[in-house]
Amino acid sequence: MSRSVIQEKVAKLLSRQNGKPVLRPIKPLALKNEVASRRLKKGEATCVTEMSLLLACWKQNDFNNSVCSKEVSVFYRCVEKAQNMAKGKQGTQGRLLPKEANTLLKRFPNLSSEI
């Protein structure tokens, strides 16, 4: 309901009934045919505590793998779980990469005139 009120106010400000329109756009009101190429944000570091426990165990035992086998296995399990989570998140976000979006916008360009 409030959206229609806002649209009415914008239409009133843009109308030419009372002379010049109050709002005059600086740039044309049309979408560009490309998007900015931005990198995706990196996620948080995973398995940091497991890795620090493993390194502490190695330091205490002169880097002997046989003594720290429990910590090694816990760290590898954590890394495997994190990789599986990352694979699961990749395809399910529903967002296009900027390169893919630009390819689609080149195939199907926007109208060149104003809306």
Phi and psi restraints in degrees (range 20) as a CNS / XPLOR table:
assign (resid 1 and name C) (resid 2 and name N)
       (resid 2 and name CA) (resid 2 and name C) 1.0 -68.4 20.0 2
assign (resid 2 and name N) (resid 2 and name CA)
       (resid 2 and name C) (resid 3 and name N) 1.0 -25.0 20.0 2
assign (resid 2 and name C) (resid 3 and name N)
       (resid 3 and name CA) (resid 3 and name C) 1.0 -66.0 20.0 2
assign (resid 3 and name N) (resid 3 and name CA)
       (resid 3 and name C) (resid 4 and name N) 1.0 -40.1 20.0 2
assign (resid 3 and name C) (resid 4 and name N)
       (resid 4 and name CA) (resid 4 and name C) 1.0 -68.0 20.0 2
assign (resid 4 and name N) (resid 4 and name CA)
       (resid 4 and name C) (resid 5 and name N) 1.0 -32.9 20.0 2
assign (resid 4 and name C) (resid 5 and name N)
       (resid 5 and name CA) (resid 5 and name C) 1.0 -65.8 20.0 2
assign (resid 5 and name N) (resid 5 and name CA)
       (resid 5 and name C) (resid 6 and name N) 1.0 -42.7 20.0 2
assign (resid 5 and name C) (resid 6 and name N)
       (resid 6 and name CA) (resid 6 and name C) 1.0 -64.5 20.0 2
assign (resid 6 and name N) (resid 6 and name CA)
       (resid 6 and name C) (resid 7 and name N) 1.0 -42.0 20.0 2
assign (resid 6 and name C) (resid 7 and name N)
       (resid 7 and name CA) (resid 7 and name C) 1.0 -63.2 20.0 2
assign (resid 7 and name N) (resid 7 and name CA)
       (resid 7 and name C) (resid 8 and name N) 1.0 -37.5 20.0 2
assign (resid 7 and name C) (resid 8 and name N)
       (resid 8 and name CA) (resid 8 and name C) 1.0 -64.4 20.0 2
assign (resid 8 and name N) (resid 8 and name CA)
       (resid 8 and name C) (resid 9 and name N) 1.0 -41.9 20.0 2
assign (resid 8 and name C) (resid 9 and name N)
       (resid 9 and name CA) (resid 9 and name C) 1.0 -64.8 20.0 2
assign (resid 9 and name N) (resid 9 and name CA)
       (resid 9 and name C) (resid 10 and name N) 1.0 -41.7 20.0 2
assign (resid 9 and name C) (resid 10 and name N)
       (resid 10 and name CA) (resid 10 and name C) 1.0 -65.4 20.0 2
assign (resid 10 and name N) (resid 10 and name CA)
       (resid 10 and name C) (resid 11 and name N) 1.0 -42.2 20.0 2
assign (resid 10 and name C) (resid 11 and name N)
       (resid 11 and name CA) (resid 11 and name C) 1.0 -61.7 20.0 2
assign (resid 11 and name N) (resid 11 and name CA)
       (resid 11 and name C) (resid 12 and name N) 1.0 -38.9 20.0 2
assign (resid 11 and name C) (resid 12 and name N)
       (resid 12 and name CA) (resid 12 and name C) 1.0 -65.5 20.0 2
assign (resid 12 and name N) (resid 12 and name CA)
       (resid 12 and name C) (resid 13 and name N) 1.0 -41.6 20.0 2
assign (resid 12 and name C) (resid 13 and name N)
       (resid 13 and name CA) (resid 13 and name C) 1.0 -68.6 20.0 2
assign (resid 13 and name N) (resid 13 and name CA)
       (resid 13 and name C) (resid 14 and name N) 1.0 -30.1 20.0 2
assign (resid 13 and name C) (resid 14 and name N)
       (resid 14 and name CA) (resid 14 and name C) 1.0 -89.4 20.0 2
assign (resid 14 and name N) (resid 14 and name CA)
       (resid 14 and name C) (resid 15 and name N) 1.0 -12.3 20.0 2
assign (resid 14 and name C) (resid 15 and name N)
       (resid 15 and name CA) (resid 15 and name C) 1.0 -70.3 20.0 2
assign (resid 15 and name N) (resid 15 and name CA)
       (resid 15 and name C) (resid 16 and name N) 1.0 155.3 20.0 2
assign (resid 15 and name C) (resid 16 and name N)
       (resid 16 and name CA) (resid 16 and name C) 1.0 -105.6 20.0 2
assign (resid 16 and name N) (resid 16 and name CA)
       (resid 16 and name C) (resid 17 and name N) 1.0 18.1 20.0 2
assign (resid 16 and name C) (resid 17 and name N)
       (resid 17 and name CA) (resid 17 and name C) 1.0 -67.2 20.0 2
assign (resid 17 and name N) (resid 17 and name CA)
       (resid 17 and name C) (resid 18 and name N) 1.0 -38.6 20.0 2
assign (resid 17 and name C) (resid 18 and name N)
       (resid 18 and name CA) (resid 18 and name C) 1.0 -99.5 20.0 2
assign (resid 18 and name N) (resid 18 and name CA)
       (resid 18 and name C) (resid 19 and name N) 1.0 41.9 20.0 2
assign (resid 18 and name C) (resid 19 and name N)
       (resid 19 and name CA) (resid 19 and name C) 1.0 91.2 20.0 2
assign (resid 19 and name N) (resid 19 and name CA)
       (resid 19 and name C) (resid 20 and name N) 1.0 -134.3 20.0 2
assign (resid 19 and name C) (resid 20 and name N)
       (resid 20 and name CA) (resid 20 and name C) 1.0 -73.3 20.0 2
assign (resid 20 and name N) (resid 20 and name CA)
       (resid 20 and name C) (resid 21 and name N) 1.0 147.8 20.0 2
assign (resid 20 and name C) (resid 21 and name N)
       (resid 21 and name CA) (resid 21 and name C) 1.0 -69.5 20.0 2
assign (resid 21 and name N) (resid 21 and name CA)
       (resid 21 and name C) (resid 22 and name N) 1.0 146.9 20.0 2
assign (resid 21 and name C) (resid 22 and name N)
       (resid 22 and name CA) (resid 22 and name C) 1.0 -70.1 20.0 2
assign (resid 22 and name N) (resid 22 and name CA)
       (resid 22 and name C) (resid 23 and name N) 1.0 -43.8 20.0 2
assign (resid 22 and name C) (resid 23 and name N)
       (resid 23 and name CA) (resid 23 and name C) 1.0 -98.7 20.0 2
assign (resid 23 and name N) (resid 23 and name CA)
       (resid 23 and name C) (resid 24 and name N) 1.0 127.6 20.0 2
assign (resid 23 and name C) (resid 24 and name N)
       (resid 24 and name CA) (resid 24 and name C) 1.0 -125.5 20.0 2
assign (resid 24 and name N) (resid 24 and name CA)
       (resid 24 and name C) (resid 25 and name N) 1.0 117.4 20.0 2
assign (resid 24 and name C) (resid 25 and name N)
       (resid 25 and name CA) (resid 25 and name C) 1.0 -67.6 20.0 2
assign (resid 25 and name N) (resid 25 and name CA)
       (resid 25 and name C) (resid 26 and name N) 1.0 140.7 20.0 2
assign (resid 25 and name C) (resid 26 and name N)
       (resid 26 and name CA) (resid 26 and name C) 1.0 -76.6 20.0 2
assign (resid 26 and name N) (resid 26 and name CA)
       (resid 26 and name C) (resid 27 and name N) 1.0 -44.0 20.0 2
assign (resid 26 and name C) (resid 27 and name N)
       (resid 27 and name CA) (resid 27 and name C) 1.0 -108.2 20.0 2
assign (resid 27 and name N) (resid 27 and name CA)
       (resid 27 and name C) (resid 28 and name N) 1.0 159.3 20.0 2
assign (resid 27 and name C) (resid 28 and name N)
       (resid 28 and name CA) (resid 28 and name C) 1.0 -64.3 20.0 2
assign (resid 28 and name N) (resid 28 and name CA)
       (resid 28 and name C) (resid 29 and name N) 1.0 144.3 20.0 2
assign (resid 28 and name C) (resid 29 and name N)
       (resid 29 and name CA) (resid 29 and name C) 1.0 -85.3 20.0 2
assign (resid 29 and name N) (resid 29 and name CA)
       (resid 29 and name C) (resid 30 and name N) 1.0 65.4 20.0 2
assign (resid 29 and name C) (resid 30 and name N)
       (resid 30 and name CA) (resid 30 and name C) 1.0 -138.7 20.0 2
assign (resid 30 and name N) (resid 30 and name CA)
       (resid 30 and name C) (resid 31 and name N) 1.0 147.5 20.0 2
assign (resid 30 and name C) (resid 31 and name N)
       (resid 31 and name CA) (resid 31 and name C) 1.0 -73.6 20.0 2
assign (resid 31 and name N) (resid 31 and name CA)
       (resid 31 and name C) (resid 32 and name N) 1.0 150.6 20.0 2
assign (resid 31 and name C) (resid 32 and name N)
       (resid 32 and name CA) (resid 32 and name C) 1.0 -78.0 20.0 2
assign (resid 32 and name N) (resid 32 and name CA)
       (resid 32 and name C) (resid 33 and name N) 1.0 163.6 20.0 2
assign (resid 32 and name C) (resid 33 and name N)
       (resid 33 and name CA) (resid 33 and name C) 1.0 -94.9 20.0 2
assign (resid 33 and name N) (resid 33 and name CA)
       (resid 33 and name C) (resid 34 and name N) 1.0 20.6 20.0 2
assign (resid 33 and name C) (resid 34 and name N)
       (resid 34 and name CA) (resid 34 and name C) 1.0 -154.5 20.0 2
assign (resid 34 and name N) (resid 34 and name CA)
       (resid 34 and name C) (resid 35 and name N) 1.0 158.2 20.0 2
assign (resid 34 and name C) (resid 35 and name N)
       (resid 35 and name CA) (resid 35 and name C) 1.0 -117.5 20.0 2
assign (resid 35 and name N) (resid 35 and name CA)
       (resid 35 and name C) (resid 36 and name N) 1.0 159.0 20.0 2
assign (resid 35 and name C) (resid 36 and name N)
       (resid 36 and name CA) (resid 36 and name C) 1.0 -70.0 20.0 2
assign (resid 36 and name N) (resid 36 and name CA)
       (resid 36 and name C) (resid 37 and name N) 1.0 139.7 20.0 2
assign (resid 36 and name C) (resid 37 and name N)
       (resid 37 and name CA) (resid 37 and name C) 1.0 -87.2 20.0 2
assign (resid 37 and name N) (resid 37 and name CA)
       (resid 37 and name C) (resid 38 and name N) 1.0 105.6 20.0 2
assign (resid 37 and name C) (resid 38 and name N)
       (resid 38 and name CA) (resid 38 and name C) 1.0 -118.6 20.0 2
assign (resid 38 and name N) (resid 38 and name CA)
       (resid 38 and name C) (resid 39 and name N) 1.0 148.0 20.0 2
assign (resid 38 and name C) (resid 39 and name N)
       (resid 39 and name CA) (resid 39 and name C) 1.0 -81.1 20.0 2
assign (resid 39 and name N) (resid 39 and name CA)
       (resid 39 and name C) (resid 40 and name N) 1.0 148.0 20.0 2
assign (resid 39 and name C) (resid 40 and name N)
       (resid 40 and name CA) (resid 40 and name C) 1.0 -72.6 20.0 2
assign (resid 40 and name N) (resid 40 and name CA)
       (resid 40 and name C) (resid 41 and name N) 1.0 147.3 20.0 2
assign (resid 40 and name C) (resid 41 and name N)
       (resid 41 and name CA) (resid 41 and name C) 1.0 -70.2 20.0 2
assign (resid 41 and name N) (resid 41 and name CA)
       (resid 41 and name C) (resid 42 and name N) 1.0 139.3 20.0 2
assign (resid 41 and name C) (resid 42 and name N)
       (resid 42 and name CA) (resid 42 and name C) 1.0 -76.0 20.0 2
assign (resid 42 and name N) (resid 42 and name CA)
       (resid 42 and name C) (resid 43 and name N) 1.0 148.5 20.0 2
assign (resid 42 and name C) (resid 43 and name N)
       (resid 43 and name CA) (resid 43 and name C) 1.0 -80.0 20.0 2
assign (resid 43 and name N) (resid 43 and name CA)
       (resid 43 and name C) (resid 44 and name N) 1.0 178.8 20.0 2
assign (resid 43 and name C) (resid 44 and name N)
       (resid 44 and name CA) (resid 44 and name C) 1.0 -70.4 20.0 2
assign (resid 44 and name N) (resid 44 and name CA)
       (resid 44 and name C) (resid 45 and name N) 1.0 157.0 20.0 2
assign (resid 44 and name C) (resid 45 and name N)
       (resid 45 and name CA) (resid 45 and name C) 1.0 -70.3 20.0 2
assign (resid 45 and name N) (resid 45 and name CA)
       (resid 45 and name C) (resid 46 and name N) 1.0 134.5 20.0 2
assign (resid 45 and name C) (resid 46 and name N)
       (resid 46 and name CA) (resid 46 and name C) 1.0 -109.9 20.0 2
assign (resid 46 and name N) (resid 46 and name CA)
       (resid 46 and name C) (resid 47 and name N) 1.0 158.0 20.0 2
assign (resid 46 and name C) (resid 47 and name N)
       (resid 47 and name CA) (resid 47 and name C) 1.0 61.9 20.0 2
assign (resid 47 and name N) (resid 47 and name CA)
       (resid 47 and name C) (resid 48 and name N) 1.0 28.0 20.0 2
assign (resid 47 and name C) (resid 48 and name N)
       (resid 48 and name CA) (resid 48 and name C) 1.0 -68.7 20.0 2
assign (resid 48 and name N) (resid 48 and name CA)
       (resid 48 and name C) (resid 49 and name N) 1.0 -42.2 20.0 2
assign (resid 48 and name C) (resid 49 and name N)
       (resid 49 and name CA) (resid 49 and name C) 1.0 -66.9 20.0 2
assign (resid 49 and name N) (resid 49 and name CA)
       (resid 49 and name C) (resid 50 and name N) 1.0 -40.3 20.0 2
assign (resid 49 and name C) (resid 50 and name N)
       (resid 50 and name CA) (resid 50 and name C) 1.0 -63.6 20.0 2
assign (resid 50 and name N) (resid 50 and name CA)
       (resid 50 and name C) (resid 51 and name N) 1.0 -40.3 20.0 2
assign (resid 50 and name C) (resid 51 and name N)
       (resid 51 and name CA) (resid 51 and name C) 1.0 -67.1 20.0 2
assign (resid 51 and name N) (resid 51 and name CA)
       (resid 51 and name C) (resid 52 and name N) 1.0 -39.4 20.0 2
assign (resid 51 and name C) (resid 52 and name N)
       (resid 52 and name CA) (resid 52 and name C) 1.0 -67.9 20.0 2
assign (resid 52 and name N) (resid 52 and name CA)
       (resid 52 and name C) (resid 53 and name N) 1.0 -36.3 20.0 2
assign (resid 52 and name C) (resid 53 and name N)
       (resid 53 and name CA) (resid 53 and name C) 1.0 -64.6 20.0 2
assign (resid 53 and name N) (resid 53 and name CA)
       (resid 53 and name C) (resid 54 and name N) 1.0 -39.4 20.0 2
assign (resid 53 and name C) (resid 54 and name N)
       (resid 54 and name CA) (resid 54 and name C) 1.0 -64.6 20.0 2
assign (resid 54 and name N) (resid 54 and name CA)
       (resid 54 and name C) (resid 55 and name N) 1.0 -44.6 20.0 2
assign (resid 54 and name C) (resid 55 and name N)
       (resid 55 and name CA) (resid 55 and name C) 1.0 -66.1 20.0 2
assign (resid 55 and name N) (resid 55 and name CA)
       (resid 55 and name C) (resid 56 and name N) 1.0 -37.9 20.0 2
assign (resid 55 and name C) (resid 56 and name N)
       (resid 56 and name CA) (resid 56 and name C) 1.0 -64.8 20.0 2
assign (resid 56 and name N) (resid 56 and name CA)
       (resid 56 and name C) (resid 57 and name N) 1.0 -40.7 20.0 2
assign (resid 56 and name C) (resid 57 and name N)
       (resid 57 and name CA) (resid 57 and name C) 1.0 -64.5 20.0 2
assign (resid 57 and name N) (resid 57 and name CA)
       (resid 57 and name C) (resid 58 and name N) 1.0 -43.3 20.0 2
assign (resid 57 and name C) (resid 58 and name N)
       (resid 58 and name CA) (resid 58 and name C) 1.0 -62.0 20.0 2
assign (resid 58 and name N) (resid 58 and name CA)
       (resid 58 and name C) (resid 59 and name N) 1.0 -40.9 20.0 2
assign (resid 58 and name C) (resid 59 and name N)
       (resid 59 and name CA) (resid 59 and name C) 1.0 -64.9 20.0 2
assign (resid 59 and name N) (resid 59 and name CA)
       (resid 59 and name C) (resid 60 and name N) 1.0 -40.5 20.0 2
assign (resid 59 and name C) (resid 60 and name N)
       (resid 60 and name CA) (resid 60 and name C) 1.0 -68.1 20.0 2
assign (resid 60 and name N) (resid 60 and name CA)
       (resid 60 and name C) (resid 61 and name N) 1.0 -31.4 20.0 2
assign (resid 60 and name C) (resid 61 and name N)
       (resid 61 and name CA) (resid 61 and name C) 1.0 -110.5 20.0 2
assign (resid 61 and name N) (resid 61 and name CA)
       (resid 61 and name C) (resid 62 and name N) 1.0 26.6 20.0 2
assign (resid 61 and name C) (resid 62 and name N)
       (resid 62 and name CA) (resid 62 and name C) 1.0 53.7 20.0 2
assign (resid 62 and name N) (resid 62 and name CA)
       (resid 62 and name C) (resid 63 and name N) 1.0 44.3 20.0 2
assign (resid 62 and name C) (resid 63 and name N)
       (resid 63 and name CA) (resid 63 and name C) 1.0 56.7 20.0 2
assign (resid 63 and name N) (resid 63 and name CA)
       (resid 63 and name C) (resid 64 and name N) 1.0 40.5 20.0 2
assign (resid 63 and name C) (resid 64 and name N)
       (resid 64 and name CA) (resid 64 and name C) 1.0 -93.3 20.0 2
assign (resid 64 and name N) (resid 64 and name CA)
       (resid 64 and name C) (resid 65 and name N) 1.0 115.3 20.0 2
assign (resid 64 and name C) (resid 65 and name N)
       (resid 65 and name CA) (resid 65 and name C) 1.0 -69.6 20.0 2
assign (resid 65 and name N) (resid 65 and name CA)
       (resid 65 and name C) (resid 66 and name N) 1.0 -32.9 20.0 2
assign (resid 65 and name C) (resid 66 and name N)
       (resid 66 and name CA) (resid 66 and name C) 1.0 -66.7 20.0 2
assign (resid 66 and name N) (resid 66 and name CA)
       (resid 66 and name C) (resid 67 and name N) 1.0 -34.2 20.0 2
assign (resid 66 and name C) (resid 67 and name N)
       (resid 67 and name CA) (resid 67 and name C) 1.0 -73.6 20.0 2
assign (resid 67 and name N) (resid 67 and name CA)
       (resid 67 and name C) (resid 68 and name N) 1.0 -33.5 20.0 2
assign (resid 67 and name C) (resid 68 and name N)
       (resid 68 and name CA) (resid 68 and name C) 1.0 -101.1 20.0 2
assign (resid 68 and name N) (resid 68 and name CA)
       (resid 68 and name C) (resid 69 and name N) 1.0 29.4 20.0 2
assign (resid 68 and name C) (resid 69 and name N)
       (resid 69 and name CA) (resid 69 and name C) 1.0 -64.8 20.0 2
assign (resid 69 and name N) (resid 69 and name CA)
       (resid 69 and name C) (resid 70 and name N) 1.0 -33.5 20.0 2
assign (resid 69 and name C) (resid 70 and name N)
       (resid 70 and name CA) (resid 70 and name C) 1.0 -64.3 20.0 2
assign (resid 70 and name N) (resid 70 and name CA)
       (resid 70 and name C) (resid 71 and name N) 1.0 -46.7 20.0 2
assign (resid 70 and name C) (resid 71 and name N)
       (resid 71 and name CA) (resid 71 and name C) 1.0 -65.0 20.0 2
assign (resid 71 and name N) (resid 71 and name CA)
       (resid 71 and name C) (resid 72 and name N) 1.0 -36.9 20.0 2
assign (resid 71 and name C) (resid 72 and name N)
       (resid 72 and name CA) (resid 72 and name C) 1.0 -63.7 20.0 2
assign (resid 72 and name N) (resid 72 and name CA)
       (resid 72 and name C) (resid 73 and name N) 1.0 -45.9 20.0 2
assign (resid 72 and name C) (resid 73 and name N)
       (resid 73 and name CA) (resid 73 and name C) 1.0 -66.2 20.0 2
assign (resid 73 and name N) (resid 73 and name CA)
       (resid 73 and name C) (resid 74 and name N) 1.0 -38.2 20.0 2
assign (resid 73 and name C) (resid 74 and name N)
       (resid 74 and name CA) (resid 74 and name C) 1.0 -63.6 20.0 2
assign (resid 74 and name N) (resid 74 and name CA)
       (resid 74 and name C) (resid 75 and name N) 1.0 -42.1 20.0 2
assign (resid 74 and name C) (resid 75 and name N)
       (resid 75 and name CA) (resid 75 and name C) 1.0 -64.7 20.0 2
assign (resid 75 and name N) (resid 75 and name CA)
       (resid 75 and name C) (resid 76 and name N) 1.0 -44.4 20.0 2
assign (resid 75 and name C) (resid 76 and name N)
       (resid 76 and name CA) (resid 76 and name C) 1.0 -65.4 20.0 2
assign (resid 76 and name N) (resid 76 and name CA)
       (resid 76 and name C) (resid 77 and name N) 1.0 -36.9 20.0 2
assign (resid 76 and name C) (resid 77 and name N)
       (resid 77 and name CA) (resid 77 and name C) 1.0 -63.8 20.0 2
assign (resid 77 and name N) (resid 77 and name CA)
       (resid 77 and name C) (resid 78 and name N) 1.0 -41.8 20.0 2
assign (resid 77 and name C) (resid 78 and name N)
       (resid 78 and name CA) (resid 78 and name C) 1.0 -63.4 20.0 2
assign (resid 78 and name N) (resid 78 and name CA)
       (resid 78 and name C) (resid 79 and name N) 1.0 -43.3 20.0 2
assign (resid 78 and name C) (resid 79 and name N)
       (resid 79 and name CA) (resid 79 and name C) 1.0 -63.4 20.0 2
assign (resid 79 and name N) (resid 79 and name CA)
       (resid 79 and name C) (resid 80 and name N) 1.0 -42.2 20.0 2
assign (resid 79 and name C) (resid 80 and name N)
       (resid 80 and name CA) (resid 80 and name C) 1.0 -63.7 20.0 2
assign (resid 80 and name N) (resid 80 and name CA)
       (resid 80 and name C) (resid 81 and name N) 1.0 -41.9 20.0 2
assign (resid 80 and name C) (resid 81 and name N)
       (resid 81 and name CA) (resid 81 and name C) 1.0 -63.8 20.0 2
assign (resid 81 and name N) (resid 81 and name CA)
       (resid 81 and name C) (resid 82 and name N) 1.0 -41.7 20.0 2
assign (resid 81 and name C) (resid 82 and name N)
       (resid 82 and name CA) (resid 82 and name C) 1.0 -65.5 20.0 2
assign (resid 82 and name N) (resid 82 and name CA)
       (resid 82 and name C) (resid 83 and name N) 1.0 -39.0 20.0 2
assign (resid 82 and name C) (resid 83 and name N)
       (resid 83 and name CA) (resid 83 and name C) 1.0 -66.6 20.0 2
assign (resid 83 and name N) (resid 83 and name CA)
       (resid 83 and name C) (resid 84 and name N) 1.0 -40.2 20.0 2
assign (resid 83 and name C) (resid 84 and name N)
       (resid 84 and name CA) (resid 84 and name C) 1.0 -64.5 20.0 2
assign (resid 84 and name N) (resid 84 and name CA)
       (resid 84 and name C) (resid 85 and name N) 1.0 -39.0 20.0 2
assign (resid 84 and name C) (resid 85 and name N)
       (resid 85 and name CA) (resid 85 and name C) 1.0 -65.1 20.0 2
assign (resid 85 and name N) (resid 85 and name CA)
       (resid 85 and name C) (resid 86 and name N) 1.0 -40.0 20.0 2
assign (resid 85 and name C) (resid 86 and name N)
       (resid 86 and name CA) (resid 86 and name C) 1.0 -67.0 20.0 2
assign (resid 86 and name N) (resid 86 and name CA)
       (resid 86 and name C) (resid 87 and name N) 1.0 -38.2 20.0 2
assign (resid 86 and name C) (resid 87 and name N)
       (resid 87 and name CA) (resid 87 and name C) 1.0 -65.7 20.0 2
assign (resid 87 and name N) (resid 87 and name CA)
       (resid 87 and name C) (resid 88 and name N) 1.0 -38.2 20.0 2
assign (resid 87 and name C) (resid 88 and name N)
       (resid 88 and name CA) (resid 88 and name C) 1.0 -67.5 20.0 2
assign (resid 88 and name N) (resid 88 and name CA)
       (resid 88 and name C) (resid 89 and name N) 1.0 -34.2 20.0 2
assign (resid 88 and name C) (resid 89 and name N)
       (resid 89 and name CA) (resid 89 and name C) 1.0 -78.0 20.0 2
assign (resid 89 and name N) (resid 89 and name CA)
       (resid 89 and name C) (resid 90 and name N) 1.0 -26.1 20.0 2
assign (resid 89 and name C) (resid 90 and name N)
       (resid 90 and name CA) (resid 90 and name C) 1.0 -57.5 20.0 2
assign (resid 90 and name N) (resid 90 and name CA)
       (resid 90 and name C) (resid 91 and name N) 1.0 -52.0 20.0 2
assign (resid 90 and name C) (resid 91 and name N)
       (resid 91 and name CA) (resid 91 and name C) 1.0 -88.8 20.0 2
assign (resid 91 and name N) (resid 91 and name CA)
       (resid 91 and name C) (resid 92 and name N) 1.0 -11.2 20.0 2
assign (resid 91 and name C) (resid 92 and name N)
       (resid 92 and name CA) (resid 92 and name C) 1.0 -97.5 20.0 2
assign (resid 92 and name N) (resid 92 and name CA)
       (resid 92 and name C) (resid 93 and name N) 1.0 1.4 20.0 2
assign (resid 92 and name C) (resid 93 and name N)
       (resid 93 and name CA) (resid 93 and name C) 1.0 -75.3 20.0 2
assign (resid 93 and name N) (resid 93 and name CA)
       (resid 93 and name C) (resid 94 and name N) 1.0 -26.9 20.0 2
assign (resid 93 and name C) (resid 94 and name N)
       (resid 94 and name CA) (resid 94 and name C) 1.0 77.9 20.0 2
assign (resid 94 and name N) (resid 94 and name CA)
       (resid 94 and name C) (resid 95 and name N) 1.0 16.2 20.0 2
assign (resid 94 and name C) (resid 95 and name N)
       (resid 95 and name CA) (resid 95 and name C) 1.0 -110.1 20.0 2
assign (resid 95 and name N) (resid 95 and name CA)
       (resid 95 and name C) (resid 96 and name N) 1.0 145.9 20.0 2
assign (resid 95 and name C) (resid 96 and name N)
       (resid 96 and name CA) (resid 96 and name C) 1.0 -88.2 20.0 2
assign (resid 96 and name N) (resid 96 and name CA)
       (resid 96 and name C) (resid 97 and name N) 1.0 146.7 20.0 2
assign (resid 96 and name C) (resid 97 and name N)
       (resid 97 and name CA) (resid 97 and name C) 1.0 -72.4 20.0 2
assign (resid 97 and name N) (resid 97 and name CA)
       (resid 97 and name C) (resid 98 and name N) 1.0 154.1 20.0 2
assign (resid 97 and name C) (resid 98 and name N)
       (resid 98 and name CA) (resid 98 and name C) 1.0 -57.2 20.0 2
assign (resid 98 and name N) (resid 98 and name CA)
       (resid 98 and name C) (resid 99 and name N) 1.0 -36.8 20.0 2
assign (resid 98 and name C) (resid 99 and name N)
       (resid 99 and name CA) (resid 99 and name C) 1.0 -64.9 20.0 2
assign (resid 99 and name N) (resid 99 and name CA)
       (resid 99 and name C) (resid 100 and name N) 1.0 -41.6 20.0 2
assign (resid 99 and name C) (resid 100 and name N)
       (resid 100 and name CA) (resid 100 and name C) 1.0 -66.1 20.0 2
assign (resid 100 and name N) (resid 100 and name CA)
       (resid 100 and name C) (resid 101 and name N) 1.0 -40.9 20.0 2
assign (resid 100 and name C) (resid 101 and name N)
       (resid 101 and name CA) (resid 101 and name C) 1.0 -64.1 20.0 2
assign (resid 101 and name N) (resid 101 and name CA)
       (resid 101 and name C) (resid 102 and name N) 1.0 -41.3 20.0 2
assign (resid 101 and name C) (resid 102 and name N)
       (resid 102 and name CA) (resid 102 and name C) 1.0 -64.8 20.0 2
assign (resid 102 and name N) (resid 102 and name CA)
       (resid 102 and name C) (resid 103 and name N) 1.0 -38.2 20.0 2
assign (resid 102 and name C) (resid 103 and name N)
       (resid 103 and name CA) (resid 103 and name C) 1.0 -62.9 20.0 2
assign (resid 103 and name N) (resid 103 and name CA)
       (resid 103 and name C) (resid 104 and name N) 1.0 -44.2 20.0 2
assign (resid 103 and name C) (resid 104 and name N)
       (resid 104 and name CA) (resid 104 and name C) 1.0 -66.9 20.0 2
assign (resid 104 and name N) (resid 104 and name CA)
       (resid 104 and name C) (resid 105 and name N) 1.0 -38.1 20.0 2
assign (resid 104 and name C) (resid 105 and name N)
       (resid 105 and name CA) (resid 105 and name C) 1.0 -69.3 20.0 2
assign (resid 105 and name N) (resid 105 and name CA)
       (resid 105 and name C) (resid 106 and name N) 1.0 -28.4 20.0 2
assign (resid 105 and name C) (resid 106 and name N)
       (resid 106 and name CA) (resid 106 and name C) 1.0 -70.7 20.0 2
assign (resid 106 and name N) (resid 106 and name CA)
       (resid 106 and name C) (resid 107 and name N) 1.0 -37.4 20.0 2
assign (resid 106 and name C) (resid 107 and name N)
       (resid 107 and name CA) (resid 107 and name C) 1.0 -71.1 20.0 2
assign (resid 107 and name N) (resid 107 and name CA)
       (resid 107 and name C) (resid 108 and name N) 1.0 -38.8 20.0 2
assign (resid 107 and name C) (resid 108 and name N)
       (resid 108 and name CA) (resid 108 and name C) 1.0 -126.5 20.0 2
assign (resid 108 and name N) (resid 108 and name CA)
       (resid 108 and name C) (resid 109 and name N) 1.0 78.5 20.0 2
assign (resid 108 and name C) (resid 109 and name N)
       (resid 109 and name CA) (resid 109 and name C) 1.0 -69.1 20.0 2
assign (resid 109 and name N) (resid 109 and name CA)
       (resid 109 and name C) (resid 110 and name N) 1.0 157.4 20.0 2
assign (resid 109 and name C) (resid 110 and name N)
       (resid 110 and name CA) (resid 110 and name C) 1.0 -75.7 20.0 2
assign (resid 110 and name N) (resid 110 and name CA)
       (resid 110 and name C) (resid 111 and name N) 1.0 165.6 20.0 2
assign (resid 110 and name C) (resid 111 and name N)
       (resid 111 and name CA) (resid 111 and name C) 1.0 -65.4 20.0 2
assign (resid 111 and name N) (resid 111 and name CA)
       (resid 111 and name C) (resid 112 and name N) 1.0 140.0 20.0 2
assign (resid 111 and name C) (resid 112 and name N)
       (resid 112 and name CA) (resid 112 and name C) 1.0 -83.0 20.0 2
assign (resid 112 and name N) (resid 112 and name CA)
       (resid 112 and name C) (resid 113 and name N) 1.0 -13.6 20.0 2
assign (resid 112 and name C) (resid 113 and name N)
       (resid 113 and name CA) (resid 113 and name C) 1.0 -92.5 20.0 2
assign (resid 113 and name N) (resid 113 and name CA)
       (resid 113 and name C) (resid 114 and name N) 1.0 169.9 20.0 2
assign (resid 113 and name C) (resid 114 and name N)
       (resid 114 and name CA) (resid 114 and name C) 1.0 -72.8 20.0 2
assign (resid 114 and name N) (resid 114 and name CA)
       (resid 114 and name C) (resid 115 and name N) 1.0 158.9 20.0 2
